[in-house]
Amino acid sequence: MTGSLRQTETVEPDAHGTETSPETGERSRTVLADRGDTRWESGEPDWLAAMEAARDHLLSLQHEHGWWKGELQTNVTMDAEDLMLRRFLGILTAEEAAESARWVRSQQRSDGTWGTFYGGPGDLSVTVEAYVALKIAGDDVAEEHMASARDWILRQGGVERTRVFTRMWLAMFGQWSWDDLPTMPPEIVFLPSWFPLNLADWGCWARQTIVPLTVVSTLRPQRELGVRTEELRTGGPTGRLQQGSSSSAWDTVFHTLDRVLHGYDRHPVRPLRRQAMRRAAEWIVARQEADGCWGGIQPPWVYSIIALNLLGYPLDHPVLRTAITGLEGFLIREDTEEGRVRRMEACQSPVWDTVLGIQALHDAGVPGEDPAMHRALEYVRGEEIMVRGDWAVRRPTLPGGGGWAFEFENDGYPDIDDTAEVLLAFTRTGHAEQDRVASAVSRGRRWLRGMRSKDGGWAAFDADNTRWLVNKLPFCDFGAVIDPPSADVTAHVVEALVETGDRDDPVVRDGVRWLLENQEGDGSWYGRWGVNHVYGTGAAVPALVRAGIPTEHHALRRAVRWLEDHQNPDGGWGEDLRSYDDPAWIGRGDSTASQTAWALFALLAVGRHDTRAVRGGIAFLVATQQPGGYWSEPQFTGTGFPGDFYINYHLYRQVFPLAALGRYRRAVRGE
């Protein structure tokens, strides 16, 4: 796979609508200046002008090598853990600590907390990690912002109530007892694929994290933090409080298993333990990507560095040197009034952003032969992954080739969602008919068909990754650790297979059946990778229509009714991330440009362009567009782990509204 270049300073508006780029300055504004975007001076609400301005703005963000990449913004645990990682390795500089601390401080809310998403409640684990990071950076505990954070932490139960990962970070610095943490033995690497709790039972992001963590929890390091954290303890009960959780027989079984594993850790079979540690190290090293990452995401990257260092790999070893250097590519640095800040992206999404950008521009009428489209499509074509990854454990006879990943470098874990959107980009722009692209599309179609789960749906990275017992391990109190089929991914695959083949394909029919069977009782679909029911419904409805389901089908009528019932008075749609935990929030939240676009995708797909709901949605997009042709959207509308980890894709606010306006144009014109 090619494409090792990366852009960390994309010209795009931040959450406050400010466009900056240390590299290119006013480039995007210069592009738009020639168009004379005077409608904002006259106040005329013109959806066609809005589409053209959005199109030009998106084109201005394209990298010279053809790709788009918006910032993938998460929460400050990324920055706190980067700071703690560097302290653990002994490489943290005063400048790095100061820059990270400025960013962390800037994200603290008035109640002293830090949250997992914009506008959401304070999160105990995030707040503890932020507090510790600021203390490492030299913030005095008597300062107001530290005192307010500490008071809130103690009211919530203190460090004792944080997630396992937070307490594990503290244990690595002697600030928590390893005896009071769940354990996982490295011998897990020997379990065959048919045995419960083997590595293939974990979602790809979880298995990449769990293997290095078995090493860390076995070796139990205690390095110097430089500060103490006793003031964050209450002496109360230990264990994260989960909303709506209840004890079950399985919980008792797995807590008993954890006690047994703790006993084994004290008296392991020494030859087996040594061999397991060697195998774990080999497993980790074999999965390092060309840019030094593991899976293109922060958690396995950080824990793999720590595990290998604990196993004796020096920092100048090629594996660790490449890994630590590679982290620089995930750092964003900006100058602010308070000084320079640095923040860490949990992941980067160039392939995903690029294929969404291609389709949005196509919807807006940009022809496939346009130079910008050609560069983008050529970049995507070069990103095809030709090797077999961990997915082959469940699909051993499926050939490699035909998959695309989300990131610049992630050959081991192509994902199904990206691959589906790649095929849609090639097909909708007419490039799928070119010989050199046609073979890639054929391989992609074969891989997607082969990655279908037994129930007829598609997951994100693996097939049949549905053994729920993994979720019951005490170690797994944070985030999703399995990868079952979801409505949004299944919808995208169904749409891609229809576009590239025949809607009567039995595989497509099974996917349609899965979607119809998994419609929620209220008429919506649950969104696994986007927020939430608006996202799932915005994906499922167009796919079903494209697959031949009549627009008057009762499932589609129910979906339309749900969307219209949940439209906000301002004409837009929004759904708060709390909908993953609290049903009262389903379909409710401040209107956003991206979520409004998703709702419009569904309504336009069933031919309702000449309705009050669609006109209201289009009017909302026009009214909220900024003079530069973009939308400001501080809300997080992407999902990493439902209930725990969320994402603000900075390009979502550009590509999805543009696509919605483009599809509206086609509908109005009868195209």
Phi, psi and omega in degrees: 000140181256182173097047182278351177291151176216155180241121179252001184229053181297141176282108178200157179288144173274190184298341180260005178082018181262128178265124177217150172202114178300335185275321190235000174059243188263028188305312185292324180290327179295319179301318184281340185298325182293340183277345179059063186285072188274353183298335181286336176282323180278340180079012181285121180280100186238106184293328179291318176296323177297318179297316181294321178293319178294321177299312182294322179295316179297318178300325181291342182270355185289136175287154183298337178273004170107344186263163169246147173206110172271161178297142175253096187269133178235232179236176191283000173298328177301318183283320178296318181287329173296318179296315180293323176302313182293325174294319180299320182277350180078026183240006181289128177260159179298323180294315178298317180297318181293318181293317178294320182296321179300318180293315181299315179300321184294341182262359178287141181266172186297336180272006178092359187258169165237145182243180177268350177201159181300127177081357182271175181289162175297147179244129186297312183295317179298319182292320177297314182295322177295316179300313181296319179298317179293326178292320175300321182286353175108005179292135181284134182294343179277348180294151188301317184292329178285319180296318181293323177295316182296317180299317180294317179303314182294324178294334181270002178110359175074190180304329182304332184261008179281170179291164181302316184298321179296314179293332177292320176300317180294323178297325180296343179246018178073016182260004176205152182276131175297332180296336182264017178243146172300155181233153172226127183280146177296343178300351177301335181293343181270349185293131178290162187294342179272348186272138180303143177073013175291168187299328180291345178283343181269147171300155188301322180293327182283318182293325178292335179273320187291325182296308176297328180291331174297324177293313182298312183290337176284318183278341173049062181291156173216086180263169187281125177272329181095347177219167176249160184229018183300334183293350180265004181262147178248342187082006181276189182294152181259143177127137183289135175278121179254128181298128176074008182282153178216151181283151178219173178298324179295323177301317179297317180300313185284331173290326173294317177300321180298320178296322178296317180294324175299320177296318179295323179300326179284333182222064182285166169283105193304311180299320179293319180296316179298317180294323179296319179295320177296315181297320179299316179298317179296319180299316181295309184298322182296339184255008175289137181271171186298329181270007178097353185275174168236112179067007179070017183227157190292313188302305180294332178298308182296311184290331177292320176300313181297315182298313182294322177297319178294331179278002174108002177288119178287161183295339178267004173296142183307323181295312182284325178299315178295321181295313183290320177297321182297332179299332180301328180290347179258005179264138175246128180243136180219150174266130179235176178298331180275351183125181182288137175243154174229137177222155187252131170278138177287337183195170174227149194231050185293321180292313179300310180299322183291315182289328174291321178296318178302313183292324178295318179294322176299315178301327181275006174095007177284123184289154181298335181274359176303140182305321180295318179293319181299315179298318181295315181294324177293320176300313182296318180302321180287351182265003179300138181263123186256000182254162179271137180247198182297339178302336183290345177300317179272343180229068188293337182265356182279124182294155173285170183093143177099006177247151176233144177262175182278328194256179173296314183228115175192062183295332184285340188222068169299152181238151189291320182297311178300317182299318178299316181291329175298313180297321177296319180296315179297315187288314185292334180269359179086358183283344180296343181275348178286141187304314185289338177269326183302321180292322177294319178296320179297317177295320179297318178297318179297318182292318179298316179298319182289338182268008175294138175281165186299333182277000177100352180259177180236141174262192185272318188232332187230167174253139176057039177265070193232013182284101189289348181301330179303324181297339185275350180296135178302335179296337191254064179261012183221120170075166178288135180241001171236169189229071179282165176303148179227159183293319184293314179293316179301319179298315181296322179292315178304314180298318181294317181293324176295315182297328185259000183207236187234131180292346178270004176305129180304327178296319177295317180300321177295321178295320177297315178301317180301315181297316180295322180288337184255015172292139180290161182299333181273359179102352180267178170236142179289135179257112181284317188251003175214160190266123325235276178289332174295318179293311181299319180290321178294339176269318187290318185297308179300324180294317180295320178296315180297330180278000174104004176289126181301144183295342178264008177302144186299327179295320180286324176298319179295322179294318178298315180298320179297316180296315181294326179290337184253013175287138180282159179302334180280001178096346182265180175235149176202150177218125181286148180296341178294351178295340177289335182250330187234110182303338180297339181267356183300123180075008183241138177159170178299140179296138175231158180294317184292316181290327174298320178298318180299318178297319180295325177305315182291313183293322178291326181296330180263013172080026184258038182291333181260053179232161180298323182296313181291317178300323178294320178295317178295317179299322178297315180298318179295316185291331184261356177292140180276161183303334179280001179093009182241175176240142174266135184209087178288342181293149175270123180239010175249154185237130171263292175238113181307129180090347188225322190218123187231164191224138167254100175283112186293341179272347179301320183292350179256310189286319185288316175298322177299315179298319180295317178296322178295318179291326176296318178302314180297319181295315181297323182273357179072027182276000000 
